[in-house]
Amino acid sequence: MCGIAGVLDGSSGAQWGDVVREMANLLGHRGPDGSGFVDSAPAWLGHTRLAIIDVAGSPQPMTSDGGRYTLVFNGEIVNYRTLRSDHELACLTDGDTEVLLRMLERFGIDALGALRGQFAFGLWDRELGSLLLARDRLGILPLFWTQQGSTIAFASELPALRPVVEEWQFDRQCLSDLLRRRAVPAPRTTVAGIQKVIPGSWIRFSLDGTRVDGRYWTARTPVRRTKIAPAAAVERLDELLHLSVAENMIADVPVGAYLSGGVDSSLVVAIAAKHTAQPLKTFCAGFGGPDDERDHARLVADTVGTDHREVVVDASRFLEAVAEMTKFRGAPVSEVSDIAVAALAAEAVKEVKVVLSGEGSDELFAGYPKYRLAVPVAAVGRVAAAIRVPAASMLAQRGVGGRKGASL
């Protein structure tokens, strides 16, 4: 995706232009198709672009007609055409960036609830002297920020904040999360003094350094249950899956898909193939040995009729990739499949710019035993140790841990 960076400084009188340009340069790998910079002191914004929609237009940072708002945006608003039509937005470009800008201009933070897609953005409001940072519902795209006195800086990746954060120290408080969860939940990060915007939330900073936090969505929001017959539920799910895949294939560049041969990626590929005039390009990674998934992927590719590619990831490639991926992630590599995804991306970029995958489906549909046993595990934690220890052992034997494979 793209890279975004910026600084807001309303007190020191310092000039941050060169620093923000350096931050954007550190994000060049995220946006090799172009870059932009706006000096709107006391705010400075930078952007590196991976052009997917409206390739020839939609430059960033993008400023509103009257000059009040300036936007740097990473991601894709998949329902941007519907929003543009429903709200009769007078757009001069054909992309989703301007739709997002005009939605924010008209509705403010209330626009966030209408957005479908993956996004992280910074919006500078010259009139109010405020900076708004926001992230998509599930936190698909990253957004890091730090506050040094009254100076606010943000970026798409941790390393891009190095020009602003003088002391770079590991946050020891996150160690338990790394060991237990293999990730550091937002808002914390592995670096002391740097935070992540919480998924489904926004932060507004003022020139004096004060901030207001808000949430526009949470997975814990109660949803009214409706009675539906099993057959009708399957039909509705099928409709939603087709809509989701079709919307995520909106692009002015070639689109492909990762394919492991598992249920999730195979279903995505089967649907995506119906929305392409030419055979869909698919990509699979193999490790060798008994867990190699390439045979399953080939079977699906042959059945669907895709243009299939394979990548073999051996031990030497794994070791080479760990250091680089750790730097970009800002945390240790926690899954073997991360290395496979990196290898797939390196292969896929030779032929396509957008890839679909089945990532996240196991979490959403409770595809691992550990999700099905989440309720009894939570209950075990509330009983006395004399009972809890043998109960936990029993649950472990029943497969609480599950196996996190390289399925994509």
Secondary structure, DSSP 8 states (H G I E B T S, - for coil): --EEEEEEESSS----HHHHHHHHHTTGGG-BTEEEEEEETTEEEEEEE---SSTTS--SSEE-TTSSEEEEEEEEETTHHHHHHHTT---SSSSHHHHHHHHHHHHGGGGGGG--EEEEEEEEETTTTEEEEEE-TT--S--EEEEETTEEEEESSGGGGTTT-SS--B-GGGHHHHHHHSS--TT--SBTTEEE--TTEEEEEETTS-EEEEES--TTS--------HHHHHHHHHHHHHHHHHHHT--SS-EEEE--SSHHHHHHHHHHGGG-SS--EEEEEE--STT--HHHHHHHHHHHT-EEEEEE--HHHHHHHHHHHHHHHTS----HHHHHHHHHHHHHTTT-SEEE--TTHHHHTT-SHHHHTHHHHHHHTTS-HHHHHHHHHHHHHTTSS----S--
